[in-house]
Amino acid sequence: MEFLKDYVSDDVIEDIISNNKDIVINDLVYNQDNVVMILNYLQELGIKNINDILVEKIDFFFRDIDLVKEHFNRYDKDVIVKLINEDISNLDMV
């Protein structure tokens, strides 16, 4: 989980580990290149609550980065980013 240290604190990494089964954590590590691309993309968009998304919506990071971008392109990015920043459950729209 070292690759996440550029994005979140050790406390958040501990929360991710404690809130998920080992198989999910292993998948996250195995797919770390895709996870990093999604993290970078979310940051580029201006999404601020990445900690919460990693802890509560970890399955989002198992999506293909191209599909994530495609889904975001369906919406006005400013609007969807604002909605996600207000409530991460709005991520389900993407």
N, C-alpha and C positions, 0 to 999 in steps of 0.2 A: 504493500500500500504506500510505499515510499513515493510513488509517482504523484500521489495526491497532495503531497506536502507543499507543492507550489501553488495550490489552490485553496486549501483549507487547513485549519489548525489540527494539532494532534488530538484535541478533544473531539472534534468532528469526526476524525478518522476512527476514534474509539467508539463513538456513537454508531457509525456505519457498521462497524464490526459487531457490536453488541445487539444491533437491531436486525441483523440478517443472518441467515444460515451460512454455514461454511461454503456450501456449493455456490451461493450467490457471490460471496467474496472472491472465491476462486475464479468465477466467470468474469468478475470485474477486473481482476488482475490479468487474466488471460487476454482480455479485450482492451487492455489499457490504452492502446493507440487510438482506438475509436472513442473511448471515454475522454481522453485528452482533447481530441478534435471537437467533441460535443461541448466540453467545458470551455474551450477557447471560443467556440461559436456563441455560446450563451453569454460569455463576457463581452464579445464584440457587439452583441445585440443590446447590451446594457442591463441584462438580468442581474439583479443584486443579491438575491436570496439563494445562491448556489448551495450554501451549507444545508439549508432546509430541503432543497431538492435532492441532494445526495442522500440525506438521511431518510426522508419520507417517500421519495419517488425514485428510488434507485433503478427501477426497471426502465426508466426513461433512457438511461445510459447504455442500454443494451440494443437500442435502435441503431440502424445504419445512419451514419452522418448525412448521407445524401438524402435519405428519406426525411430526416429531421429538417434539413434546409428546405426541402420541397414543401413540407407541411407548413413551415413558417411563412413561406412565400405565398401561401394562399390567403394570408391575412395582412392587414395594415400592420407592419412591424411595430410601429410606435404604440398602437393601441394594444396589441397582444402583449408586448413587453410590459406596458403599464399594468395591465390586468394580472399578469404573472407576478410582477413585483408586489402587487397588493395582496395576492392570494395564490399560493402555488397550486391550488386545486385547478386553477385556470389553465395550467399546463396540459390538462387532459383534453383541452380543445385542440391542441396541436397534434 
